[in-house]
């Protein structure tokens, strides 16, 4: 997600789908696979993979009379929606199912990663920003309704980016007839983002996380070899410290 605020107004919607993996319409998914070139026998194979599945609800309880842990199971019910969770193909099929969303919203930039979606709307003019927000919500609602998907309006939030001394514009946003609230801070893909683009919250979170790793390394220093210690450092310390850092060209030399 790239944001430029030099004269621009920007509003971002952090979208959260309700029970994303469990509500996918099988027919819609198979039609999309067909449009991607997965046709004929291969499409029939995916249809067979998705159909004929059942699920049960299991409750564990303590039998006080016999002091035994026992279980109760419901009768099997046929699964008519969703992709198998915990499988290899499940996440792939989910990604293919939402892959067409960016092509359905043409006045904003989208970032899709698994079931985390961000929609960034920008404009230099206030009136144009409001117009774009209206277009985005209409296009998003149409796509959601066509794909039988529901937005979790409690976890879905918006953020209006602004300079430290400026006042942000916060257009009213409705998705599936529910008003979306604005937040000043959001955790997205493991990074804390603030509306004024200050990294104070993320630095605080990172400092706390790295401090714990540092004390763990000190405790292990006397008990493990140097090579093992370095491996732990790269996995638990350096990887977290460098996560999210994007190195680009110096624009002065371009």
Secondary structure by P-SEA (a helix, b strand, c coil): cccccccbbbbbbbcccccccccccaaaaaaaaaaacccaaaaaaaaaaaccbbbbbbbbbbccccccbbbbbccbbbbcccccccccaaaaaaaaaacccccccccbbbbbcccbbbbbbbcccaaaaaaaaaaaaaaaaaaaaaacccccccccbbbbbbcccbbbbbcccccccbbbbbbcccccccccccccccaaaaaaaaaaaaaaaaaaaaaacccccaaaaaaaaaacccccccccbbbbcccccc
